[in-house]
Amino acid sequence: MKDKINFVGLFVAIAAFFILRYVPIPVEKEIQNALALLFFVAILWITESIPLSLTALLIPIIAIFLQLLPANLAFQEFANPIIFLFMGGFVLAGALSQYGLDGSV
């Protein structure tokens, strides 16, 4: 049953994206593209059709293809030093846990 719900949510998100992107509305093309991306991501988040981390990674990639942002601005927050600090901590914690050096029995 969950697979069907995931497929339906993904289909609805893709359909909403293309409808909002190609149905003419009286706004600029960049605003229409951003609105389509917003609804696409919001539907994916609400339905959890794909993992939330993958959805978060899709945002800058789709924004680049829609020419909403250049690549350096789209991925700018992924290069924040705090993100690397957390990633390093999680990698170390995973390694310590895998080899039993974390103190758990």
Rosetta blueprint (number, residue, H / E / L):
1 M L
2 K H
3 D H
4 K H
5 I H
6 N H
7 F H
8 V H
9 G H
10 L H
11 F H
12 V H
13 A H
14 I H
15 A H
16 A H
17 F H
18 F H
19 I H
20 L H
21 R H
22 Y H
23 V L
24 P L
25 I L
26 P L
27 V L
28 E L
29 K H
30 E H
31 I H
32 Q H
33 N H
34 A H
35 L H
36 A H
37 L H
38 L H
39 F H
40 F H
41 V H
42 A H
43 I H
44 L H
45 W H
46 I H
47 T H
48 E L
49 S L
50 I L
51 P L
52 L H
53 S H
54 L H
55 T H
56 A H
57 L H
58 L H
59 I H
60 P H
61 I H
62 I H
63 A H
64 I H
65 F H
66 L L
67 Q L
68 L L
69 L L
70 P L
71 A H
72 N H
73 L H
74 A H
75 F L
76 Q H
77 E H
78 F H
79 A H
80 N L
81 P H
82 I H
83 I H
84 F H
85 L H
86 F H
87 M H
88 G H
89 G H
90 F H
91 V H
92 L H
93 A H
94 G H
95 A H
96 L H
97 S H
98 Q H
99 Y L
100 G L
101 L L
102 D L
103 G L
104 S L
105 V L
